[in-house]
Every structure is written in structure tokens, then in C-alpha cells.
Amino acid sequence: MTAQGTISPYVLIVEDEAALVTLLAYNLERAGFEVARAADGEEALLMMEERAPDLVLLDWMLPAVSGIEVCRRVRRRTELKNLPIIMLTARTEEADRVRGLEGGADDYVTKPFSMNELIARINAVLRRLRPALSGEVLKRGDLEMDVGAHKVRRAGRPVHLGPTEYRLLRHLLEHPGRVFTREQLLDAAWGPNVFIDPRTVDVYIRRIRRALNAKDTPDLIRTVRSAGYAFDPAPERVAS
Ligand code: CA
């Protein structure tokens, strides 16, 4: 497994557990990433200033400055505002997930995680950052969205969506793997100044799922409990 393209994306690992850092660095390098390490938040911020990474893996529990605080500080700097951040966390409390998303993390991985899962999430976040999708067709796994023609197909089968479902799905497709809160999805599909109960999003997600998912096909939309939704392309089948 290698990262996309011939250039190795540069990933900064911010974590104070040495054993985990070693494991992460080993696996990411094997997967084709260039890796740097920082053991605390202050060091990480200095390193990011020197050279902006393509992505930061940021542990929540760090000495001195917490991961969530590092995340907030990064977002406050104009030159780093859009830096992709995946938070590593042992916390599974709902309030913490929401805090993390509000603090500006692009995605979350809860410990313990598998390296394959982590690398898939990193690649998903990077694909969003590097829109190789300059064409008019967004392709995600077996799903195709012809943006010009407003047509969606899954495994060649036409998918019929209403205009709101289409906008919602398009937003999710443009940011694969990223978790959005209901409020963020409302802004994206309905516009920022519309006052609708965020629960309405659930109704539209149900309709999208019904339209997209045929029998025996994996659900492409991930529900993140108490946080929101994300789009995950159907995983490639791997013999194991
Ligand atoms: Ca830690």
C-alpha cells in the first residue's frame, strides 16, 4: 500500500507515547509517507511553522498543551488554518467528539485503532485536500457524481435524488472521510441563514441512503454518534 502520487505526503505525528510514535512512524513510512515527530504541542507548533505538513496526526492527551488546544492555535494562524488534522483520542465521550470537531479537527481516530484504518482515514483526508477531482465527475469507490449533468450512479446504476439530497451528498463526496455536524451539513445544503431543525438532516440522510444502497451493498454514509455524518467510499475488497 502506498500513498497516492509519487510525492510522499509529509505527516507530522504529535504524540508523547514513544512506543506508539515508533509504531506509527514505521507504518506510515512503509505506506509511503514522509514522517516527522513531535513529543508535545509546543514543539509541534514550532515544527509546523518551519515547514507546514500535509497532515497532522494529533494526540488529544499531551503534556502541557493539550491536543485540542494545539488544534485551536493552528486554526488561528492564517497560514495553517486549512492544515488537515486528524485527532487521536482515547476519549469516546460524546461531548468530547463534538468539542474536537468544533475545535477544528478534520477527523477523529479513537484508540485503539488499526493501522489500516488510520492510513485509510489519512488518505481520505488528503484526497479532500488535493482535489485531483478537477474534472466534472466525482468518483468515490463505486459511486460517481456527474456534477455538470447532476447525475449520480452507483456501480453503474442510476441513483435518483431530489435537489437537497443531491447537494447534501455532493458536500459529503467532496470531503470523503470527514465528519460533519448536522449544523455544518445544514449550512452546506440549505445555506447559512436558514433556520431548520438540525434533525431534518437525519431525514435527508435516510433518503440518500435509501437511494444509494441497494441490497448487499455497503452503506457509504457513516453515522458518527452524537456528532454527525461522513461519507466513506466502499472499501476495496482485500483478500485476507
Ligand atoms: Ca498521549
Residues whose N, C-alpha, C, O or C-beta is under 5 A from the ligand:
A	BS01	CA	D16 E17 D59 M61 L62
